[in-house]
Amino acid sequence: MSASGPNFRCGTIAIVGRPNVGKSTLVNHLVGQKLSITSRKPQTTRHRIRGILTRDDAQYVFVDTPGVQVKHGNALHRAMNRSVLSTLAETDVVVMVIEALKFGPDDRLVLDRLPPNVRPILAINKVDRVHPRERLLPFLGELGALDRFAALVPISAQKETQLEALLGEIRQRLPEGEPIYAADDVTDANERFFAAEFIREQLFRLLGDELPYATTVAIEHFALEGTLRHIQAVILVDQDNQKAIVIGHQGSKLKEIGQRARTDLEKLFDGKVFLELFVKVKGGWADDERTLKSLGHEF
């Protein structure tokens, strides 16, 4: 059966929520491939990332948005918040993700920033961590009483629990129409984008709690030579002492970052990758709109 027809549905779904509730993990598991980088640290995602899932009866175009930032106001965070708001204006369905048994002030702020006419589907993530499961019932009752959500779907993105139920709720609300992308497309992002993102993921995973937020990655050279991808990337930091930490003793930390990123990229590209990493100091890059635009942020 082809992915089209009179009852076929197609549309864009914004995945929103405060930082670190599992939005990127959800998109990765819905699409069936790692597209969005993840870490235990909040605010890992900085760009809108589209993940595409095509079924016989629908094409879902998921947009993984940065977590809505309510505490910081530099140019980077302003760009990230604008990215979320512009995504909302372009999407057919909104899925708001929260953690099971947690609906605090930051979650309410995210909800308040949605247009009044938008009734999001609420995906209550990480239910696998709730024992016994009956503890969810009063929590679901409180959320339902708000009369703000189109549907409540308890899920575990990591365990892929109830993801089909979530897809069913989404499909009901997608408009009828032909697919936008080819059936085998999983994203509209290019390989240079993923190279930068997968390197940045290792900065979040391998550096301390604060340093990853002072870093970003720029791809200076990307060339395909036969089946070999040759990539040169620069890690930007704010200060000289941060550069020393990223490089590590005799280059050990930079080497580990490169090895892990290269392994992930070779899995994604299904081919060999030659990766060269450099570290440069560029003070105030997160407040420099020109630099941020060169890195793909929208203003």
TAHUJO-V829534 format. One record per pair of residues at least 12 apart in sequence whose C-alpha atoms are under 10 Angstrom apart, sorted by the first residue. I is the first residue (numbers start at 1). J is the second residue. D is the distance in whole Angstrom. If there is no record, write none. Layout:
# TAHUJO-V829534
i:j:d
I:J:D
I:J:D
This chain:
# TAHUJO-V829534
i:j:d
1:55:10
1:56:6
1:57:9
2:55:9
2:56:6
2:57:9
2:183:9
3:54:7
3:55:6
3:56:5
3:57:6
3:58:7
3:59:8
3:178:8
3:179:7
3:182:9
3:183:7
4:54:10
4:55:9
4:56:7
4:57:7
4:58:8
4:59:9
4:176:10
4:177:8
4:178:6
4:179:7
4:183:10
5:56:9
5:57:8
5:58:10
5:176:9
5:177:8
5:178:7
5:179:10
6:57:9
6:176:8
6:177:8
6:178:9
7:57:7
7:58:9
7:175:10
7:176:6
7:177:8
7:178:9
8:55:9
8:56:8
8:57:5
8:58:5
8:59:8
8:171:10
8:174:9
8:175:9
8:176:6
8:177:6
8:178:7
8:179:8
9:55:10
9:56:10
9:57:6
9:58:5
9:59:6
9:60:8
9:171:7
9:172:9
9:173:9
9:174:6
9:175:6
9:176:4
9:177:5
9:178:7
9:179:8
10:54:9
10:57:9
10:58:5
10:59:5
10:60:6
10:61:8
10:92:9
10:171:8
10:173:10
10:174:6
10:175:6
10:176:6
10:177:6
10:178:6
10:179:6
10:180:7
10:181:10
11:58:8
11:59:7
11:60:6
11:61:6
11:62:9
11:90:10
11:91:7
11:92:6
11:93:8
11:170:10
11:171:9
11:173:9
11:174:6
11:175:6
11:176:8
11:177:8
11:178:9
11:179:8
11:180:8
12:50:9
12:51:10
12:52:9
12:59:9
12:60:6
12:61:5
12:62:6
12:63:7
12:87:9
12:88:10
12:90:8
12:91:5
12:92:5
12:93:7
12:94:9
12:170:10
12:174:8
12:175:10
12:180:10
13:50:9
13:51:10
13:60:7
13:61:6
13:62:5
13:63:6
13:64:9
13:87:9
13:88:9
13:90:9
13:91:6
13:92:6
13:93:5
13:94:6
13:95:7
13:170:8
13:171:10
13:173:10
13:174:9
14:48:9
14:50:9
14:61:9
14:62:6
14:63:5
14:64:7
14:65:7
14:84:8
14:87:7
14:88:7
14:89:10
14:90:9
14:91:6
14:92:8
14:93:6
14:94:5
14:95:6
14:96:8
14:120:9
15:27:8
15:48:10
15:62:7
15:63:6
15:64:5
15:65:6
15:66:9
15:67:9
15:84:9
15:87:9
15:88:9
15:91:10
15:93:9
15:94:6
15:95:5
15:96:6
15:97:7
15:120:10
15:121:10
15:122:10
15:123:10
16:63:9
16:64:7
16:65:6
16:66:8
16:67:7
16:68:8
16:84:8
16:85:10
16:87:10
16:88:9
16:94:7
16:95:6
16:96:5
16:97:6
16:98:9
16:110:8
16:111:9
16:114:10
16:120:9
16:122:10
17:64:10
17:65:8
17:66:8
17:67:6
17:68:6
17:69:10
17:84:10
17:95:8
17:96:5
17:97:5
17:98:6
17:99:10
17:106:9
17:107:7
17:108:10
17:109:9
17:110:6
17:111:8
17:122:10
17:123:10
18:42:9
18:43:9
18:66:8
18:67:5
18:68:5
18:69:7
18:70:9
18:96:9
18:97:8
18:98:8
18:99:10
18:106:6
18:107:6
18:108:9
18:109:9
18:110:7
18:111:10
19:41:9
19:42:5
19:43:5
19:44:8
19:45:9
19:65:10
19:66:7
19:67:4
19:68:7
19:69:7
19:70:10
19:97:10
19:98:10
19:106:9
19:107:9
20:38:9
20:39:8
20:40:7
20:41:7
20:42:5
20:43:7
20:44:8
20:45:9
20:66:10
20:67:7
20:97:10
20:98:9
20:99:9
21:40:10
21:42:8
21:43:10
21:67:9
21:96:10
21:97:6
21:98:6
21:99:6
21:100:9
21:102:10
21:107:10
21:124:9
21:125:7
21:126:8
22:38:8
22:39:10
22:40:9
22:42:10
22:67:10
22:97:7
22:98:8
22:99:8
22:124:10
22:125:7
22:126:8
22:156:9
22:157:7
22:158:8
23:36:9
23:38:9
23:45:9
23:63:10
23:64:7
23:65:8
23:66:9
23:67:8
23:95:9
23:96:9
23:97:7
23:98:9
23:123:10
23:125:9
23:157:9
24:36:5
24:37:7
24:38:6
24:39:9
24:44:9
24:45:8
24:49:9
24:63:10
24:64:6
24:65:8
24:66:9
24:67:10
24:157:9
25:37:8
25:38:7
25:39:9
25:64:10
25:156:10
25:157:6
25:158:7
25:160:10
26:62:10
26:64:9
26:97:9
26:123:10
26:125:9
26:155:9
26:156:8
26:157:5
26:158:7
26:159:10
26:160:8
26:163:9
27:49:9
27:50:9
27:51:7
27:52:9
27:53:10
27:61:10
27:62:7
27:63:8
27:64:7
27:157:8
28:51:8
28:52:10
28:62:10
28:64:9
28:157:9
28:158:9
29:157:7
29:158:7
29:159:9
29:160:7
29:163:9
30:51:8
30:52:9
30:53:7
30:60:9
30:62:9
30:157:8
30:160:8
30:163:7
30:164:9
30:166:10
30:167:9
31:50:10
31:51:6
31:52:6
31:53:5
31:54:9
31:60:9
31:61:9
31:62:8
31:186:7
31:187:9
32:51:9
32:52:10
32:53:8
32:186:9
33:51:9
33:52:10
33:186:8
33:187:10
33:268:9
34:51:9
34:186:10
34:264:9
34:267:10
34:268:8
35:49:8
35:50:8
35:51:7
35:64:10
35:186:9
35:187:8
35:189:9
35:194:8
35:197:9
35:198:9
35:268:9
36:48:9
36:49:7
36:50:9
36:51:9
36:64:8
36:65:10
36:194:9
36:197:8
36:198:9
36:201:9
37:49:10
37:194:9
37:197:7
37:198:7
37:199:9
37:200:8
37:201:6
37:202:9
37:204:10
38:197:10
38:198:9
38:200:10
38:201:7
38:202:9
38:204:9
38:205:9
39:201:7
39:202:9
39:203:10
39:204:6
39:205:6
39:206:10
40:204:8
40:205:8
40:209:10
41:204:7
41:205:8
41:208:10
41:209:7
41:210:9
41:212:9
41:213:10
42:66:10
42:67:8
42:204:9
42:209:10
42:213:10
43:66:7
43:67:6
43:68:9
43:69:8
43:77:10
43:80:10
43:204:10
43:213:8
44:66:8
44:67:8
44:197:10
44:200:9
44:201:8
44:203:10
44:204:7
44:205:10
44:212:9
44:213:9
45:64:8
45:65:7
45:66:5
45:67:7
45:80:9
45:197:9
45:200:10
45:201:9
46:64:10
46:65:8
46:66:5
46:67:8
46:76:8
46:77:8
46:79:9
46:80:6
46:81:10
46:83:9
46:197:9
46:216:10
46:296:10
46:297:8
47:63:10
47:64:8
47:65:7
47:66:6
47:67:10
47:79:9
47:80:7
47:83:8
47:84:9
47:193:10
47:197:9
47:295:10
47:296:8
47:297:7
47:298:9
48:62:10
48:63:6
48:64:6
48:65:5
48:66:7
48:80:9
48:83:7
48:84:8
48:87:8
48:189:10
48:296:10
48:297:9
48:298:10
49:61:10
49:62:8
49:63:5
49:64:5
49:65:7
49:66:9
49:187:8
49:188:8
49:189:7
49:193:10
50:62:5
50:63:5
50:64:6
50:65:9
50:186:8
50:187:6
50:188:6
50:189:7
51:63:6
51:64:8
51:185:9
51:186:6
51:187:5
51:188:8
51:189:9
52:180:10
52:181:8
52:182:9
52:183:9
52:184:9
52:185:6
52:186:4
52:187:6
52:188:8
53:181:10
53:183:8
53:184:9
53:185:8
53:186:6
53:187:9
54:179:8
54:180:10
54:181:9
54:182:8
54:183:6
54:184:8
54:185:8
54:186:8
55:183:8
56:183:9
57:171:9
57:176:10
57:179:10
58:167:10
58:171:7
58:174:8
58:175:10
58:176:9
58:177:9
58:178:9
58:179:8
59:171:9
59:174:9
59:177:9
59:178:8
59:179:6
59:180:8
59:181:8
59:182:10
59:183:8
60:167:9
60:170:9
60:171:8
60:174:8
60:179:9
60:180:10
60:181:10
61:91:9
61:92:10
61:179:10
61:180:9
61:181:9
61:186:9
61:187:9
61:188:10
62:91:9
62:93:9
62:94:10
62:95:10
62:186:10
62:187:9
63:84:9
63:87:8
63:88:10
63:91:9
63:94:10
63:95:10
63:187:10
64:84:9
64:87:10
65:80:8
65:81:9
65:83:7
65:84:6
65:85:9
65:87:8
65:88:10
66:79:10
66:80:6
66:81:7
66:82:10
66:83:8
66:84:7
67:80:8
67:81:8
67:84:8
67:110:9
68:80:8
68:81:6
68:82:9
68:83:10
68:84:7
68:85:9
68:106:9
68:107:9
68:109:9
68:110:7
68:113:9
69:81:7
69:84:10
69:106:9
69:109:10
69:110:9
70:106:7
70:109:8
70:110:9
71:106:10
73:287:9
74:284:10
74:286:7
74:287:6
74:288:9
74:289:10
75:284:10
75:285:9
75:286:6
75:287:5
75:288:7
75:289:7
75:292:8
75:297:10
75:299:9
76:285:9
76:286:5
76:287:6
76:288:8
76:289:8
76:291:10
76:292:7
76:293:10
76:297:8
76:298:10
76:299:10
77:286:8
77:287:9
78:287:10
78:298:10
78:299:9
79:289:9
79:292:9
79:293:10
79:297:6
79:298:6
79:299:6
80:297:8
80:298:8
80:299:9
82:297:10
82:298:8
82:299:7
83:297:8
83:298:7
83:299:8
84:113:10
84:114:10
85:113:8
85:114:8
85:115:9
86:298:10
88:114:8
88:115:8
88:118:9
89:114:10
89:115:9
91:174:10
92:118:10
92:170:9
92:173:8
92:174:6
92:175:8
93:118:8
93:119:9
93:120:7
93:121:8
93:169:10
93:170:7
93:171:9
93:172:10
93:173:7
93:174:7
93:175:10
94:114:9
94:118:8
94:119:8
94:120:5
94:121:6
94:122:9
94:150:10
94:170:9
94:173:10
95:119:9
95:120:5
95:121:5
95:122:6
95:123:7
95:149:10
95:150:10
95:151:10
95:152:10
95:166:9
95:169:10
95:170:8
96:110:9
96:111:8
96:114:10
96:119:10
96:120:6
96:121:6
96:122:5
96:123:6
96:124:8
96:125:10
96:149:9
96:152:10
97:120:10
97:121:9
97:122:6
97:123:5
97:124:6
97:125:7
97:153:10
97:154:10
97:155:10
98:122:7
98:123:6
98:124:5
98:125:6
98:126:9
98:154:10
99:123:8
99:124:6
99:125:5
99:126:6
99:127:8
99:129:10
99:154:9
99:155:10
99:156:10
100:123:9
100:124:5
100:125:6
100:126:6
100:127:6
100:128:9
100:129:8
100:130:7
100:135:10
100:136:7
100:139:8
100:140:9
100:154:8
100:155:9
100:156:9
101:124:8
101:125:9
101:126:9
101:127:9
101:129:10
101:130:8
101:135:8
101:136:7
101:137:10
101:138:9
101:139:6
101:140:9
102:124:9
102:125:10
102:139:9
103:124:10
103:139:9
103:142:10
103:143:9
111:148:9
111:149:10
116:148:9
117:148:10
118:148:9
118:149:9
118:150:9
119:147:9
119:148:6
119:149:5
119:150:5
119:151:9
120:148:8
120:149:5
120:150:6
120:151:7
120:152:9
120:170:10
121:148:9
121:149:6
121:150:5
121:151:5
121:152:6
121:153:8
121:166:8
121:169:8
121:170:8
121:173:10
122:143:9
122:144:10
122:148:9
122:149:6
122:150:8
122:151:6
122:152:5
122:153:6
122:154:8
122:155:10
122:166:9
123:151:8
123:152:6
123:153:5
123:154:6
123:155:6
123:156:9
123:157:9
123:162:10
123:163:9
123:166:8
124:136:10
124:140:9
124:152:7
124:153:6
124:154:5
124:155:6
124:156:8
124:157:10
125:153:9
125:154:6
125:155:5
125:156:5
125:157:7
125:158:9
125:161:9
125:162:10
126:154:8
126:155:6
126:156:5
126:157:7
126:158:8
126:159:9
126:161:9
127:154:6
127:155:6
127:156:6
127:157:9
127:159:10
127:161:9
128:154:10
128:155:8
128:156:6
128:157:9
128:158:9
128:159:8
128:161:8
129:156:9
136:154:9
140:152:8
140:153:9
140:154:9
150:169:9
150:170:10
150:173:10
151:166:9
151:169:7
151:170:9
152:166:9
152:169:9
153:165:7
153:166:6
153:169:9
154:166:9
191:222:9
191:229:10
191:265:9
191:268:9
191:269:8
192:218:9
192:219:7
192:220:9
192:221:9
192:222:7
192:223:10
192:231:9
192:233:10
193:217:10
193:218:9
193:219:8
193:295:9
193:296:9
194:264:10
194:265:8
194:268:9
194:269:10
195:217:9
195:218:9
195:219:8
195:222:9
195:231:8
195:232:10
195:233:8
195:261:8
195:262:9
195:264:9
195:265:7
195:268:10
195:269:10
195:275:9
196:216:8
196:217:6
196:218:6
196:219:6
196:220:10
196:231:10
196:232:10
196:233:7
196:234:9
196:235:9
196:261:9
196:295:9
197:216:9
197:217:8
197:218:9
197:219:10
197:261:9
197:265:10
198:217:10
198:257:10
198:258:10
198:260:9
198:261:6
198:262:8
198:263:10
198:264:7
198:265:7
198:268:10
199:216:9
199:217:7
199:218:10
199:219:10
199:233:9
199:234:10
199:235:9
199:257:7
199:258:7
199:259:10
199:260:8
199:261:5
199:262:8
199:264:9
199:265:9
199:275:10
199:277:9
200:212:8
200:215:8
200:216:7
200:217:6
200:218:10
200:235:8
200:257:9
200:261:8
201:216:10
201:257:9
201:260:10
201:261:8
202:254:10
202:256:9
202:257:6
202:258:8
202:259:10
202:260:7
202:261:7
203:215:8
203:216:9
203:217:10
203:235:9
203:246:8
203:253:10
203:254:9
203:257:7
203:258:10
203:261:10
204:257:10
205:257:9
206:246:9
206:253:8
206:254:10
206:256:8
206:257:7
206:260:10
207:245:8
207:246:7
207:253:9
207:257:9
208:245:9
208:246:10
211:237:9
211:238:9
211:242:7
211:245:9
211:246:9
212:237:9
212:242:10
212:246:9
213:237:9
213:238:10
213:286:9
214:236:8
214:237:6
214:238:6
214:239:9
214:242:8
214:283:9
214:284:9
214:285:9
214:286:8
215:235:7
215:236:5
215:237:5
215:238:7
215:239:10
215:242:9
215:243:9
215:246:9
215:279:10
215:280:10
215:281:9
215:282:10
215:285:9
215:286:9
216:234:8
216:235:6
216:236:5
216:237:7
216:238:10
216:285:9
216:286:9
216:292:10
216:295:9
217:233:7
217:234:6
217:235:5
217:236:6
217:237:9
217:277:10
217:278:10
217:279:9
217:295:8
218:232:9
218:233:6
218:234:5
218:235:7
218:236:8
218:278:10
218:291:10
218:294:8
218:295:7
218:296:10
219:231:7
219:232:6
219:233:4
219:234:6
219:235:9
219:277:9
219:295:9
220:232:6
220:233:6
220:234:7
220:277:10
221:233:7
221:234:10
221:276:10
222:274:10
222:275:10
223:274:10
224:273:9
226:271:10
226:272:10
227:269:10
227:270:9
227:271:6
227:272:7
227:273:9
228:266:10
228:269:10
228:271:6
228:272:5
228:273:6
228:274:7
229:265:10
229:266:9
229:269:9
229:271:8
229:272:6
229:273:5
229:274:6
229:275:8
230:272:9
230:273:6
230:274:5
230:275:6
230:276:8
231:262:10
231:273:7
231:274:6
231:275:5
231:276:6
231:277:8
232:274:8
232:275:6
232:276:5
232:277:6
232:278:8
233:258:10
233:275:8
233:276:6
233:277:5
233:278:6
233:279:9
234:276:9
234:277:6
234:278:5
234:279:6
234:280:7
234:281:10
235:254:10
235:277:7
235:278:6
235:279:5
235:280:6
235:281:8
235:282:10
236:278:9
236:279:6
236:280:5
236:281:6
236:282:6
236:283:9
236:285:8
237:279:7
237:280:6
237:281:5
237:282:6
237:283:7
237:284:9
237:285:8
237:286:10
238:280:9
238:281:6
238:282:5
238:283:4
238:284:6
238:285:7
238:286:9
239:280:9
239:281:6
239:282:7
239:283:6
239:284:9
240:279:10
240:280:9
240:281:6
240:282:9
240:283:9
241:281:9
242:279:10
242:280:10
242:281:8
243:278:10
243:279:6
243:280:7
243:281:7
244:279:9
246:278:10
246:279:8
247:277:10
247:278:9
247:279:7
254:276:10
254:277:7
254:278:8
254:279:9
255:276:9
255:277:8
257:277:9
258:274:10
258:275:7
258:276:7
258:277:7
258:278:10
259:275:8
261:273:10
261:275:9
262:274:8
262:275:7
262:276:10
